Amino acid sequence: MHLSFIDLSIIALYLLTTVFIGLWYRKKARKNKESYMLGGKSLPWYMLGLSDASDMFDISGTMWMVSLCFAYGMKSIWIPWLWPVFNQVFLMMYLSRWLRRSNASTGAEWLKTRFGDSGKAVRASHIIVIVFALFCCFGYLAYGFIGLGKFIEIFAPWNVVKAYVPFDVPLKYVPQFYGIIFTLFAMFYSILGGMHGIVLGDVIKYIVMTAACIWISIIAVMKLQGHALNVPNGWYSPFFGLHLNLNWTGIITEVNQKIKEDGYSLFGLFFMMMTFRGFFAALAGPAPTYDMQKILSTRTPEEASKMSGFVNIILLPIRYALIISLTLLGLLYYNQMNLKDATGSIDFERILPAVINNLLPVGLVGLLLAGLLGAFMSTFSGTLNAAQAYIVNDIYVKYVAPKASTKKIMTMNYLVGILVVAIGVLLGCFIKNINIALEIIVSGLYSGYIVANVLKWHWWRFNAGGFFWGMTGGVITGIALALISVNYDIGNILYWFPLVLAMSVAGSLIGTYSSPPTDIAVLRSFYTNVRPWGAWGHIEAMVRADDPDFQSNKNFKLNMFNVVIGTIAQLCLTILPMYLILMQKLPLMATIALLAVIIAILKKTWWNKLKDY
């Protein structure tokens, strides 16, 4: 165990600070339901944006992305399009404004602004969103829990720790044991402090992570001086053809096996399918998790857009500075690291903790560990807050106790928080690794979410029945394929997305035309308030009949133009710190110049037009 007294003190101070935050904001969070779930919609956009970025800066994702960067080099910047990461660009350009105009507290509550608040189909659509949101939340909690346990295991070997534990823990469950311990700290400040406590905790964590990332980047640059990375041809280039063409034979041959298992060898085909799926996923808007809760917590629709844009600026450069620095050190000192897990297999997701444990100085280890523990706690707390909001607001208050007092609602929030954590931990104990958790969340749940949530924005005739059956057909098919892929070799599950798409489209159309249209008054209210573009001509004609001066949204082309150049800017923000730390001067200057041009364009086409539809 390589942690010094200084490192342990830094970590302990950070954990105690989180406990203090929970206690400090407990009284403010108990004011009412909105204060607890949304911070009273009084928090400034830059604070919420920083908090949202912190939620995305998680341990599991960072471990996964370091392993990708190690194996794929600069081409690894494309793989997070699986989520897709460019959904933040769609949110920034227009979708955050559309979502925030509802003034709802959760995604399920938002549905009544689109489909009304009565009828069997409406109730069914309400329930399917709650079920989907809870599945997402449980999946994210399990995903974070797995990464945390694997991370801590390297710094606190069980053969050292077990002497201080009054009971025996089987070796294969040691990561889960560590996960439970640190989950308790995150649970404390999340449940007590509500959204106010979560945001302040995220801000503190971001400051710690930024300091640690700058420090480790300096070390990586200094270590690279006078050395050349032993990597395959093409590792330094972000560009690719049909085939990946990265051959690690004779360098680190085991990486070839990882690439084969990942299923990314036909990279061109993988990229096309990933982009196809990602476009529709981004068009659907945010999933009902912590990202949506932060958007709904903003003060105005314009601030919602600013918040989503700010996330890209503060998350990507710092996160990728850390990723490339850890990758660089991992490549330089690969032979000095032990990447074998408890079963003796090489696990490239262990590069991040192995580098920290073996190559970083005292003080920086404690700072980085505190920041990464905070990263887990940020993701955990944001996800937990979203799950509480759905269960308490959309089930307990709506169906069980509509007239419940604030005290009862707060008590229910605490009880639900504990229950949600217990379920997330239990799921984490049964999922083998981060990749499996990602496959179930991204390829299973999110793929089934897409069609119904694209149509709800853009087609007036789409109703609650279509939403329910579209979501149900897509999610069941997506999860079934994800679970099958875990146990059987059916190839990369991404290539099965057209099947999920077809089932969801079929469910959406059958559900829509087998039930009556949404009440016209609801549709008119939604259209005039949100002002979406798309197939709304029938409703627009009715609105114009009563109000000839009504201006419909004609910004489709402008929004899509901004999305395209915004996505290029996002890629520039991603690759810029990588070029900087690897000292690739010409690509760095070209990236900076391109980013400057895009910023100047977006100032005119986006920032100056934030109040236009």
Secondary structure, 3 states (H helix, E strand, C coil): CCCCHHHHHHHHHHHHHHHHHHHHCHHHHCCCHHHHHHHHHCCCHHHHHHHHHHHHCCHHHHHHHHHHHHHHHHHHHCHHHHCCCCHHHHHHHHHHHHHHCCCCCCHHHHHHHHHCCCCHHHHHHHHHHHHHHHHHHHHHHHHHHHHHHHHHHHHCCHHHHHHHCCCCCCHHHHHHHHHHHHHHHHHHHHHHHHHHHHHHHHHHHHHHHHHHHHHHHHHHHHHHCCCCCCCCCCCCCCCCCCCCCCCCCCCCCHHHHHHHHHCCCCHHHHHHHHHHHHHHHHHCCCCCCHHHHHHHCCCCHHHHHHHHHHHHHHHHHHHHHHHHHHHHHHHHCHHHCCCECCCCCECHHHHHHHHHHHHCCCCHHHHHHHHHHHHHHHHHHHHHHHHHHHHHHHHHHHHHCCCCCHHHHHHHHHHHHHHHHHHHHHHHCCCCCHHHHHHHHHHHHHHHHHHHHHHHHHECCCCHHHHHHHHHHHHHHHHHHHHHHHHCCCCCHHHHHHHHHHHHHHHHHHHHHCCCCCCHHHHHHHHHHHCCCCECHHHHHHHHHHCCCCCCCCCHHHHHHHHHHHHHHHHHHHHHHHHHHCCCHHHHHHHHHHHHHHHHHHHHHCHHHCCCC
